[in-house]
Every structure is written in structure tokens, then in C-alpha cells.
């Protein structure tokens, strides 16, 4: 349950960040305001964001997932923009000379070259999301590993807190390993190590 509540916002964030990042690359004037808005939203403490949303969504998983999705954007949009902008102009010119249109250039040239930068952002967003799901237990969200933290506070049992923290950290490390392996599989042309 914890992993599901953490990964769904990352997936939604990626689905929003990819086209938004491409728009920011295509229209350079758009990037500063998008970055400003995402940064301001990221500055809102997660607990305050959750409490604000309770009036609209109730004490549900959705209340936790909306802020986590927003938080992923501050990491993913710059990673995508930087990755796509790092594609050499000579490579883009060669793709155009081969007859690739804008969409084909983006999908077949820019995105594959940007994969390492995008996955760097994805790794940070995933680890952040995994850790922040636990805060949702404070507003009554059940099923995540944060419940152990809440029980530790309620019953004054430090071993529950330690179990929760270690479980969350192990989950984050395992997901990071999965993402590194996936990035390695998607970029066979890059040196290993």
C-alpha cells in the first residue's frame, strides 16, 4: 500500500512533467514561471498541504497523492528540461536532415539522450515520495508505513518508530536500485559504472 501511494503520484507527475518540460524547452519564456510555481508549491509543508485538502477530498489517499504529485513536478520538470536541452545541436540538425519531424525528433532523439537526466530526477522524486507518504498517517491515511510512526508516538514505543524508518528507507533504496537497473537497460550505449 505504501509503495502504491508513493508511485502513483510519481507516475502522474511524470505524465504531466514530460509534456510540460517539452513546452518549456520549446517556449523558453514558459520555463521560469513554471519553475517558480512548482517551487512555491513545493515550499508548502506537506502536512499543511494535506490539511488544506481535507476539506475538499476528505482524509483519503487522494489527499496524500495530490501534494506528492505536485512535489514531483519541482524535480521532474527541471530534469526533463535540462536533459532535453543537453542534446547537441549537431544531433538535432542530423535528425532534421534525416527527415524527422518535431515529434519524431523528440521521441527518437531528444528523449533517449535525455534519459540519464530524467532518471536522475525520477530517482529523487521517487525517494521523496516514498518518504512523504508516511506523513499522511498524521491526517488519518491508513495503510502506509507511517502508521507505525503514528503508533510509536501514541504508545511511546521507539521500536515502532525505528521499524517504520528502516522500512521506509529500505523501500526507497530498493526502488532506487530498480530505477538504476531500468535506466541501465534503457541506455545500453552509456558506459557502466
C-alpha positions as CSV (number, residue, x, y, z in Angstrom):
1,X,0.0,0.0,0.0
2,X,2.8,2.4,0.9
3,X,4.6,1.8,-2.4
4,X,1.4,2.2,-4.4
5,X,0.6,5.5,-2.7
6,X,4.2,6.7,-3.4
7,X,4.5,5.5,-7.0
8,X,1.1,6.6,-8.4
9,X,1.9,10.3,-7.8
10,X,5.4,9.8,-9.4
11,X,3.7,8.3,-12.4
12,X,1.2,11.1,-12.7
13,X,3.9,13.6,-12.1
14,X,6.0,12.1,-15.0
15,X,2.9,12.1,-17.2
16,X,2.4,15.8,-16.5
17,X,6.1,16.7,-16.5
18,X,7.1,15.2,-19.9
19,X,4.8,17.4,-22.0
20,X,5.2,20.4,-19.6
21,X,9.0,20.0,-19.9
22,X,8.8,19.8,-23.7
23,X,6.7,23.0,-23.7
24,X,9.3,24.7,-21.5
25,X,12.1,23.7,-23.9
26,X,10.1,24.8,-27.0
27,X,8.9,28.1,-25.4
28,X,11.8,29.3,-23.3
29,X,9.8,32.1,-21.7
30,X,7.5,29.5,-20.1
31,X,10.2,27.8,-18.1
32,X,10.8,30.5,-15.4
33,X,7.1,30.9,-14.4
34,X,6.6,27.1,-14.4
35,X,9.7,26.6,-12.2
36,X,8.5,29.5,-9.9
37,X,5.0,28.0,-9.5
38,X,6.3,24.4,-8.8
39,X,8.9,25.7,-6.4
40,X,6.4,27.8,-4.5
41,X,4.1,24.8,-4.2
42,X,7.0,22.6,-3.1
43,X,7.7,25.1,-0.3
44,X,4.3,24.3,1.3
45,X,4.9,21.9,4.1
46,X,3.3,18.5,3.3
47,X,1.2,18.4,6.5
48,X,-0.2,21.9,5.8
49,X,-1.0,20.8,2.2
50,X,-2.7,17.7,3.4
51,X,-4.8,19.6,6.0
52,X,-5.8,22.2,3.3
53,X,-7.0,19.4,1.0
54,X,-9.0,17.5,3.6
55,X,-11.9,20.0,3.2
56,X,-12.1,19.1,-0.5
57,X,-11.1,15.4,-0.6
58,X,-11.6,14.1,2.9
59,X,-9.0,12.1,4.8
60,X,-8.3,9.8,1.9
61,X,-5.4,8.5,-0.2
62,X,-6.2,11.3,-2.7
63,X,-5.4,13.9,-0.1
64,X,-1.9,12.5,0.2
65,X,-1.4,11.8,-3.5
66,X,-2.2,15.3,-4.8
67,X,0.6,17.1,-2.9
68,X,3.0,14.3,-3.7
69,X,2.2,14.6,-7.4
70,X,2.8,18.4,-7.2
71,X,6.0,17.9,-5.3
72,X,7.4,15.6,-8.1
73,X,7.0,18.4,-10.6
74,X,9.6,20.6,-9.0
75,X,12.2,17.8,-9.5
76,X,11.0,16.2,-12.8
77,X,10.3,19.3,-14.9
78,X,13.9,20.7,-14.5
79,X,15.4,17.2,-15.0
80,X,13.4,16.9,-18.3
81,X,14.2,20.4,-19.5
82,X,17.9,20.1,-18.7
83,X,18.1,16.6,-20.3
84,X,16.4,17.7,-23.5
85,X,18.4,20.9,-23.7
86,X,21.6,18.9,-23.3
87,X,21.1,17.3,-26.7
88,X,23.8,18.7,-29.0
89,X,22.5,21.0,-31.9
90,X,24.5,18.9,-34.3
91,X,22.5,15.8,-33.3
92,X,19.2,17.8,-33.8
93,X,20.4,19.0,-37.2
94,X,21.3,15.5,-38.2
95,X,17.9,14.3,-37.1
96,X,16.2,17.1,-39.1
97,X,18.4,16.3,-42.2
98,X,17.2,12.6,-41.9
99,X,13.6,13.9,-42.3
100,X,12.5,13.6,-38.7
101,X,9.7,16.0,-37.7
102,X,9.4,17.7,-34.3
103,X,7.5,14.8,-32.6
104,X,9.9,12.2,-34.1
105,X,12.9,14.2,-33.1
106,X,11.5,14.5,-29.5
107,X,10.6,10.8,-29.2
108,X,13.5,9.2,-31.1
109,X,16.4,11.6,-30.4
110,X,15.9,14.0,-27.5
111,X,14.1,11.7,-25.0
112,X,16.6,8.8,-25.4
113,X,19.6,11.2,-25.0
114,X,17.8,12.8,-22.0
115,X,17.1,9.5,-20.2
116,X,20.0,9.8,-17.7
117,X,19.0,13.3,-16.6
118,X,15.3,12.3,-16.5
119,X,16.1,9.2,-14.4
120,X,18.2,11.3,-12.0
121,X,15.1,13.4,-11.4
122,X,12.9,10.4,-11.2
123,X,15.1,8.8,-8.6
124,X,14.9,11.9,-6.4
125,X,11.2,12.2,-6.9
126,X,10.6,8.6,-6.0
127,X,12.7,8.6,-2.9
128,X,11.0,11.8,-1.8
129,X,7.5,10.5,-2.5
130,X,8.2,7.2,-0.6
131,X,9.3,9.2,2.5
132,X,6.5,11.7,2.4
133,X,3.7,9.1,2.2
134,X,4.4,8.4,5.8
135,X,3.3,11.9,6.8
136,X,-0.2,11.1,5.5
137,X,-0.7,8.9,8.6
138,X,-1.0,12.1,10.7
139,X,-4.2,13.0,8.9
140,X,-5.7,9.6,9.2
141,X,-4.5,8.0,6.0
142,X,-4.4,4.3,6.7
143,X,-2.3,1.6,5.1
144,X,1.1,3.3,4.7
145,X,4.2,2.6,6.8
146,X,3.6,6.0,8.5
147,X,1.0,4.2,10.7
148,X,3.9,2.7,12.6
149,X,5.2,6.2,13.3
150,X,1.8,7.3,14.5
151,X,1.6,4.2,16.7
152,X,5.1,4.9,18.0
153,X,4.0,8.4,19.1
154,X,0.7,7.2,20.5
155,X,2.1,4.3,22.5
156,X,5.6,5.8,23.3
157,X,7.3,2.8,21.6
158,X,10.6,3.8,19.9
159,X,11.0,0.4,18.4
160,X,7.9,1.0,16.2
161,X,9.4,4.3,15.0
162,X,12.7,2.6,14.2
163,X,10.9,-0.2,12.3
164,X,9.0,2.4,10.3
165,X,12.0,4.5,9.4
166,X,14.1,1.5,8.5
167,X,11.2,0.0,6.4
168,X,10.8,3.3,4.5
169,X,14.5,3.6,3.9
170,X,14.8,0.1,2.6
171,X,11.8,0.6,0.3
172,X,13.4,3.8,-1.0
173,X,16.7,2.1,-1.6
174,X,15.1,-0.9,-3.4
175,X,13.1,1.4,-5.7
176,X,16.3,3.4,-6.4
177,X,18.1,0.1,-7.4
178,X,15.1,-0.8,-9.7
179,X,15.3,2.7,-11.3
180,X,19.1,2.4,-11.8
181,X,18.6,-1.0,-13.5
182,X,15.8,0.3,-15.7
183,X,17.9,3.3,-16.7
184,X,20.8,1.0,-17.5
185,X,18.5,-1.2,-19.7
186,X,17.2,1.9,-21.5
187,X,20.7,3.3,-22.2
188,X,22.9,0.5,-23.4
189,X,25.2,2.9,-25.2
190,X,26.3,4.5,-21.9
191,X,29.4,3.2,-20.0
192,X,28.6,1.2,-16.9
193,X,29.9,2.1,-13.6
